[in-house]
Amino acid sequence: MLTTTRPLPIALIAGALLVSATARAAETKLSSIAERGRYLAAAADCAACHTKPGGRPFAGGVALQTPFGTLVAPNITPDREAGIGAWTAEEFVSALRDGRGRGGIHLYPAMPYPAYTKMTREDALAIRAYLQTIPAAPDKIEPNHLSFPFDIRSTMIVWNAINFKAGQIAEDSSKSPEWNRGHYLVDALGHCGACHTPKTFMGADNNSAYLQGGQLQGWYAPDITADMRKGIGRWSIDELISYLKTGASTYALASGDMGDEVVHSSSHITDSDLKAIAVYLLSLTPPVQQKTQSLPVSDIRMSAGQAIYKDNCAACHTDAGTGVDRLFPRLAGSPAVQSGDPTTLVRTVLNGSQAVATSCAPTGPAMPSFAWRLNDAQTAAVITYIRNSWGNAADAVSAAQVSAVKKALGKP
């Protein structure tokens, strides 16, 4: 007996093809959202805190030193036990924008939700979509290493009531789309104020001095407003783009925490977004400040510092403090040199510095440590000379200030 195969109805075939096409479209859309999330996670600098050196990507473990004790960044991979794999979309968005983790627990602002609250919901969900695509890591992290009473998370109810205001950034219709994009990247995603805005005694941003520099983990993050002496007012847009892309410019080489930011974040951002950041930052006019006078050349600290500079620094930075572009930073007119807080400059002389290497600049220049060669008084003298030469003007540095930084670094 012969058997025949009954042909499938055309409607059934068409339906199957439609389901398949819809599934493919959904998969493509999810993939594109995750790719966008990868970019946004870089712009938000998630890896700097959630990926420890030599560790699994986003598996946590980076110790964050705060004035109130140590916090450790958690695992944010898709592991359902150790990470955030079991979190719902609403829980993830709440953590980023409201500072409330799974189960409603209060997060500490070392997780920069006071900035991320300005992020759009769509961007938050795109970051989540990306994090769901990375390999799950089983690393279990205990984030809270604070001592009593700061280890009590419910204290954040009071902190939030005083210091936290939820809500997205509103566009300024009087400004260009580029300016508004830069504002969003600086304040919502990049959370630049977490380092560059000074803090109140409660650890919140002191927005009356927005982006005018702040102490952070033994460094001083400089003023990044358009201040011509202490800030980036002398920088061009192209110089800022280059610095954020490669970690190198005429006035600075990125190292320390800023070096990590360049490696993990800004070197992965498009040139158009970097330009938007530069346009926004250079629009920030600082408040009028009292003019600072340079120390006279007859001051004994200046004459001592000049001799030390000639013997130890001039070979690279030149007698005129002009440096060598992208190799040895320019000291004349440098905002970092004239900063109101000399901590980073003192630390650089004591510890040396290694500029970051990126795909754009694979070999980072280095400066040796001078702690073995100069005592506290000599270090103070040469820094005072640098801060008050070639048109620079800044407060003198004392041997006691050098000693305090040395102690913080654990140097004898």
C-alpha positions as CSV (number, residue, x, y, z in Angstrom):
1,M,0.0,0.0,0.0
2,L,1.3,3.4,-0.9
3,T,1.1,6.2,1.6
4,T,1.2,9.9,0.9
5,T,2.2,12.8,3.1
6,R,-0.5,15.2,3.5
7,P,0.8,18.7,2.8
8,L,0.8,21.2,5.8
9,P,-1.7,23.9,5.5
10,I,-0.2,27.1,4.1
11,A,-1.4,29.1,7.1
12,L,0.4,26.7,9.5
13,I,3.7,27.1,7.5
14,A,3.3,30.8,7.5
15,G,2.6,30.9,11.2
16,A,5.7,28.8,11.9
17,L,7.8,31.1,9.8
18,L,6.4,34.2,11.5
19,V,7.2,32.7,15.0
20,S,10.7,31.9,13.9
21,A,11.2,35.4,12.4
22,T,9.8,37.0,15.5
23,A,12.1,35.0,17.7
24,R,15.1,36.0,15.6
25,A,14.1,39.6,15.7
26,A,13.7,39.4,19.5
27,E,17.1,37.8,19.8
28,T,18.7,40.5,17.6
29,K,17.0,43.2,19.6
30,L,18.2,41.7,22.9
31,S,21.7,41.4,21.4
32,S,21.7,45.1,20.3
33,I,20.5,46.2,23.7
34,A,23.3,44.1,25.4
35,E,25.9,45.7,23.1
36,R,24.6,49.1,24.0
37,G,24.7,48.0,27.6
38,R,28.4,47.1,27.2
39,Y,29.2,50.6,26.0
40,L,27.1,52.2,28.8
41,A,28.8,49.9,31.4
42,A,32.2,51.3,30.2
43,A,30.9,54.9,30.3
44,A,29.6,54.2,33.9
45,D,33.1,52.8,34.8
46,C,31.5,49.7,36.4
47,A,34.7,47.6,36.0
48,A,36.9,49.9,38.0
49,C,35.1,48.9,41.2
50,H,33.7,45.5,40.3
51,T,36.7,43.8,38.7
52,K,39.8,43.4,40.9
53,P,43.2,43.1,39.3
54,G,43.7,39.6,38.1
55,G,40.1,38.7,39.0
56,R,37.1,37.5,37.0
57,P,35.3,40.3,35.1
58,F,32.7,41.9,37.4
59,A,33.2,39.3,40.1
60,G,33.8,42.1,42.7
61,G,36.4,42.1,45.5
62,V,37.8,45.6,45.0
63,A,38.3,47.3,48.5
64,L,37.0,50.8,48.6
65,Q,38.4,52.9,51.4
66,T,36.0,55.5,52.8
67,P,36.3,57.9,55.8
68,F,33.9,55.5,57.6
69,G,35.8,52.2,56.9
70,T,36.2,49.7,54.1
71,L,33.5,48.5,51.7
72,V,34.1,45.8,49.1
73,A,32.5,45.9,45.7
74,P,30.1,43.0,45.2
75,N,29.9,40.3,42.5
76,I,27.6,41.6,39.7
77,T,27.9,38.6,37.3
78,P,24.8,36.5,36.5
79,D,25.7,33.9,39.1
80,R,22.3,33.2,40.9
81,E,23.9,32.7,44.3
82,A,27.0,34.9,44.4
83,G,26.0,37.5,41.9
84,I,22.8,39.2,40.6
85,G,21.5,36.4,38.3
86,A,18.4,36.0,40.4
87,W,17.6,39.7,40.6
88,T,14.6,41.0,38.7
89,A,14.8,44.0,36.3
90,E,13.1,46.2,38.9
91,E,15.5,45.2,41.6
92,F,18.5,46.1,39.4
93,V,17.0,49.4,38.4
94,S,16.3,50.2,42.0
95,A,19.9,49.4,43.0
96,L,21.2,51.8,40.4
97,R,18.7,54.6,40.7
98,D,17.4,54.4,44.3
99,G,20.2,52.8,46.3
100,R,18.0,49.8,47.3
101,G,19.4,46.3,46.7
102,R,17.6,43.0,46.6
103,G,15.1,42.6,49.4
104,G,15.1,46.4,49.8
105,I,18.4,46.6,51.7
106,H,20.0,50.0,51.7
107,L,23.2,50.4,49.7
108,Y,26.0,52.7,50.7
109,P,26.9,55.6,48.4
110,A,30.3,54.1,47.6
111,M,27.9,52.6,45.0
112,P,27.3,55.9,43.2
113,Y,23.5,55.8,43.1
114,P,23.3,59.5,43.9
115,A,24.7,59.9,40.4
116,Y,23.2,56.9,38.7
117,T,19.7,58.1,39.8
118,K,20.1,60.6,37.0
119,M,20.4,57.7,34.5
120,T,17.4,56.8,32.2
121,R,15.6,53.6,32.9
122,E,16.4,52.4,29.4
123,D,20.1,52.8,30.0
124,A,19.9,51.0,33.3
125,L,18.1,48.1,31.7
126,A,20.7,48.0,28.8
127,I,23.5,47.7,31.4
128,R,21.6,44.8,33.0
129,A,21.2,43.1,29.6
130,Y,24.9,43.3,29.1
131,L,25.8,42.0,32.5
132,Q,23.5,39.0,31.9
133,T,25.7,38.0,28.9
134,I,29.1,37.8,30.8
135,P,30.3,34.5,32.4
136,A,28.9,33.9,35.9
137,A,31.5,33.8,38.6
138,P,30.9,32.0,42.0
139,D,32.9,34.5,44.0
140,K,31.0,35.3,47.2
141,I,31.7,38.7,48.5
142,E,30.9,40.3,51.9
143,P,30.6,44.0,51.0
144,N,30.1,45.5,54.4
145,H,33.4,45.8,56.4
146,L,32.3,48.9,58.3
147,S,32.5,49.1,62.1
148,F,29.6,50.0,64.4
149,P,27.5,52.1,63.9
150,F,28.2,52.6,60.2
151,D,27.6,48.9,59.5
152,I,23.9,49.3,60.3
153,R,22.4,49.8,56.9
154,S,19.2,51.4,58.2
155,T,21.3,54.5,59.1
156,M,21.2,55.2,55.3
157,I,17.5,56.2,55.7
158,V,18.7,59.3,57.5
159,W,21.6,59.8,55.1
160,N,19.3,59.6,52.1
161,A,16.7,62.0,53.6
162,I,19.4,64.6,54.0
163,N,21.7,64.0,51.0
164,F,19.9,62.0,48.3
165,K,17.5,63.4,45.7
166,A,16.2,60.9,43.2
167,G,15.4,61.8,39.6
168,Q,16.8,62.0,36.1
169,I,18.7,64.9,34.6
170,A,16.4,67.4,32.8
171,E,17.7,68.7,29.5
172,D,18.5,72.3,29.3
173,S,16.7,73.7,26.2
174,S,19.0,76.7,26.2
175,K,22.0,74.5,25.6
176,S,23.1,72.4,22.6
177,P,22.3,68.7,22.3
178,E,26.1,68.1,22.6
179,W,26.2,70.1,25.9
180,N,23.3,68.1,27.2
181,R,24.9,64.8,26.2
182,G,28.1,65.9,28.0
183,H,26.2,66.8,31.1
184,Y,24.5,63.4,31.1
185,L,27.8,61.6,30.6
186,V,29.6,63.5,33.3
187,D,26.9,63.5,36.0
188,A,24.8,60.4,35.4
189,L,27.0,57.8,33.8
190,G,30.6,58.9,34.5
191,H,29.7,60.1,38.1
192,C,32.8,62.4,37.9
193,G,31.7,64.2,41.0
194,A,32.3,61.1,43.1
195,C,36.0,61.9,42.9
196,H,36.2,65.5,41.7
197,T,33.6,67.2,44.0
198,P,34.6,67.7,47.7
199,K,32.6,65.9,50.3
200,T,30.7,67.0,53.4
201,F,31.4,65.6,56.8
202,M,28.7,63.0,56.0
203,G,30.4,61.9,52.8
204,A,28.0,63.5,50.5
205,D,28.9,65.7,47.5
206,N,29.4,69.4,48.5
207,N,27.7,70.7,45.4
208,S,28.5,74.3,46.3
209,A,32.0,73.4,45.1
210,Y,30.8,71.2,42.2
211,L,33.8,69.5,40.4
212,Q,36.3,71.8,42.1
213,G,38.5,68.9,43.4
214,G,38.3,66.5,46.3
215,Q,40.3,64.1,48.5
216,L,39.9,60.4,47.6
217,Q,41.8,57.4,48.9
218,G,45.0,59.2,49.4
219,W,44.9,61.2,46.2
220,Y,43.5,64.6,45.4
221,A,41.2,64.6,42.4
222,P,41.8,68.0,40.7
223,D,39.4,70.8,39.8
224,I,37.9,70.0,36.4
225,T,36.0,73.2,35.9
226,A,37.1,75.9,33.5
227,D,39.2,77.6,36.1
228,M,42.3,79.0,34.3
229,R,44.8,78.3,37.1
230,K,43.5,75.3,39.2
231,G,41.2,73.8,36.6
232,I,41.2,72.8,32.9
233,G,40.5,76.3,31.5
234,R,43.8,76.3,29.6
235,W,43.0,72.9,27.9
236,S,41.6,72.8,24.4
237,I,38.7,70.4,23.5
238,D,41.2,68.3,21.5
239,E,43.6,68.1,24.5
240,L,40.8,66.9,26.7
241,I,39.6,64.3,24.2
242,S,43.2,63.0,23.8
243,Y,43.7,62.8,27.6
244,L,40.5,60.9,28.2
245,K,41.3,58.6,25.2
246,T,45.0,57.9,25.9
247,G,45.7,59.2,29.4
248,A,48.3,61.7,28.0
249,S,48.2,65.4,27.4
250,T,50.5,68.4,27.6
251,Y,49.7,69.0,31.3
252,A,49.1,65.5,32.7
253,L,49.6,61.8,32.5
254,A,46.9,59.7,34.0
255,S,47.9,57.4,36.8
256,G,46.4,56.1,40.0
257,D,42.6,56.1,40.2
258,M,42.4,58.3,37.1
259,G,44.6,55.9,35.2
260,D,42.1,53.1,36.1
261,E,39.3,55.3,34.8
262,V,41.0,55.8,31.5
263,V,41.8,52.1,31.1
264,H,38.3,50.9,32.1
265,S,36.1,53.7,30.9
266,S,37.0,56.8,28.9
267,S,39.4,55.0,26.5
268,H,36.3,53.0,25.3
269,I,34.1,56.0,24.7
270,T,33.5,57.4,21.2
271,D,35.2,60.6,20.2
272,S,31.8,62.3,19.8
273,D,30.9,61.5,23.4
274,L,34.4,62.6,24.6
275,K,33.9,65.8,22.8
276,A,30.5,66.3,24.5
277,I,32.2,65.8,27.9
278,A,34.9,68.3,27.0
279,V,32.3,70.9,25.8
280,Y,30.3,70.5,29.0
281,L,33.3,70.7,31.4
282,L,34.8,73.7,29.6
283,S,31.4,75.5,30.1
284,L,31.7,75.3,33.9
285,T,32.7,78.7,35.1
286,P,34.1,78.5,38.6
287,P,33.3,81.1,41.3
288,V,35.6,84.1,41.5
289,Q,38.6,83.3,43.7
290,Q,41.0,85.5,45.5
291,K,44.2,86.0,43.5
292,T,47.2,84.0,44.8
293,Q,50.6,85.6,44.7
294,S,53.7,83.7,43.8
295,L,56.4,83.4,46.5
296,P,59.3,85.9,45.8
297,V,62.5,84.4,44.3
298,S,64.3,85.7,47.4
299,D,62.4,83.3,49.6
300,I,64.8,80.7,51.0
301,R,62.4,77.9,50.1
302,M,62.5,79.0,46.5
303,S,66.3,79.2,46.3
304,A,66.6,75.8,47.9
305,G,63.9,74.3,45.8
306,Q,65.5,75.7,42.6
307,A,68.8,73.9,43.3
308,I,67.0,70.6,44.0
309,Y,64.9,71.0,40.8
310,K,68.0,71.7,38.7
311,D,69.6,68.5,40.0
312,N,66.7,66.1,39.9
313,C,63.9,67.4,37.7
314,A,65.1,69.7,34.9
315,A,66.5,67.0,32.7
316,C,63.0,65.8,32.0
317,H,60.7,68.8,32.8
318,T,63.3,71.4,31.5
319,D,64.6,74.4,33.2
320,A,61.6,76.4,32.1
321,G,59.1,73.8,33.3
322,T,57.8,73.2,29.8
323,G,58.3,69.4,29.8
324,V,58.1,67.2,26.7
325,D,54.6,66.7,25.2
326,R,53.0,63.4,26.2
327,L,56.2,62.2,27.8
328,F,57.0,64.5,30.7
329,P,54.1,66.8,31.8
330,R,54.4,70.6,31.5
331,L,54.7,72.1,35.0
332,A,54.4,75.8,33.9
333,G,50.8,76.7,34.1
334,S,49.8,73.2,35.2
335,P,46.5,73.1,37.2
336,A,47.6,69.9,39.0
337,V,50.8,71.7,40.2
338,Q,48.8,74.8,41.4
339,S,46.0,72.8,43.1
340,G,44.8,74.0,46.4
341,D,45.6,70.6,47.9
342,P,49.2,69.4,47.0
343,T,48.6,65.8,48.1
344,T,48.8,64.3,44.7
345,L,51.9,66.2,43.8
346,V,53.7,65.2,47.1
347,R,52.6,61.6,46.5
348,T,54.0,61.6,43.0
349,V,57.4,62.9,44.1
350,L,57.5,60.3,46.9
351,N,56.1,57.3,45.0
352,G,56.9,58.1,41.4
353,S,54.3,57.6,38.8
354,Q,53.5,55.2,36.0
355,A,51.2,56.5,33.3
356,V,48.6,54.1,32.0
357,A,48.9,52.1,28.8
358,T,45.9,51.9,26.5
359,S,45.3,50.5,23.0
360,C,45.9,54.1,21.8
361,A,49.1,54.5,23.8
362,P,50.5,51.1,24.5
363,T,53.5,52.2,26.5
364,G,53.0,54.6,29.4
365,P,55.8,57.0,30.5
366,A,57.1,56.7,34.1
367,M,58.6,58.9,36.7
368,P,60.9,57.4,39.4
369,S,60.4,57.8,43.2
370,F,62.5,60.4,44.9
371,A,61.7,59.3,48.5
372,W,65.1,57.6,48.8
373,R,66.9,60.7,47.6
374,L,65.1,63.7,49.2
375,N,64.2,64.2,52.8
376,D,60.9,65.8,53.9
377,A,62.3,69.4,53.9
378,Q,63.9,68.9,50.5
379,T,60.7,67.4,49.0
380,A,58.7,70.4,50.4
381,A,61.2,72.9,49.0
382,V,61.2,71.5,45.4
383,I,57.4,71.2,45.3
384,T,57.1,74.8,46.7
385,Y,59.5,76.0,43.9
386,I,57.5,74.2,41.2
387,R,54.2,75.6,42.5
388,N,55.6,79.2,42.4
389,S,57.8,79.3,39.3
390,W,57.1,80.1,35.6
391,G,54.0,82.1,36.4
392,N,52.6,79.5,38.8
393,A,51.2,80.6,42.1
394,A,50.2,78.3,45.0
395,D,50.7,78.0,48.7
396,A,54.0,76.7,50.0
397,V,54.3,73.1,51.0
398,S,55.7,72.2,54.5
399,A,57.9,69.4,55.6
400,A,55.0,68.4,58.0
401,Q,52.7,68.0,55.0
402,V,55.2,65.8,53.2
403,S,55.6,63.7,56.4
404,A,51.8,63.3,56.7
405,V,51.6,62.0,53.1
406,K,54.6,59.7,53.7
407,K,52.9,58.3,56.8
408,A,49.7,57.6,54.9
409,L,51.7,55.8,52.2
410,G,53.5,53.7,54.9
411,K,56.9,55.0,54.0
412,P,59.6,55.3,56.7
